[in-house]
Amino acid sequence: MAGGWARDGAVSEQIEASISDELARMQARKRPSGDSLIYCAECEEPIPEKRRIALPGVKLCLECQQERDAAFSSRGGINRRGSKDSQLK
C-alpha cells in the first residue's frame, strides 16, 4: 500500500517507531520512590496517609500536584519522522 518511492509496510514501520519512541519516553519518566514526606514540599500541608501509601515517595499534596500538572505543557503532536517539511530543512 506504500506509494511513490516507499516500500510496502513503510507507513506501518513509521507508526510503530513513533509508538515505541513515545513509550520509551514515558517509561523514562521517573516515578516517586523511597519514603514519602508527611508534609507537602511546597505548601507544608499534611499529605493524606492514603496518598502516601498509594504513591511511595510522594512529595506534594494533591492540590500542589494538580497545580503542577496543569502548568505542564505537552509536546507538539507533529510526527517529524514522516513530515516532508522536516526533510527540506
Buried (B, 14 or more C-beta within 10 A) or exposed (E): EEEEEEEEEBEEEBEEEBEEEEEEEEEEEEEEEEEBBEEBEBEEEEBEEEBBEEBEEBBBBEEBBEEEEEEEEEEEEEEEEBEEEEEEE
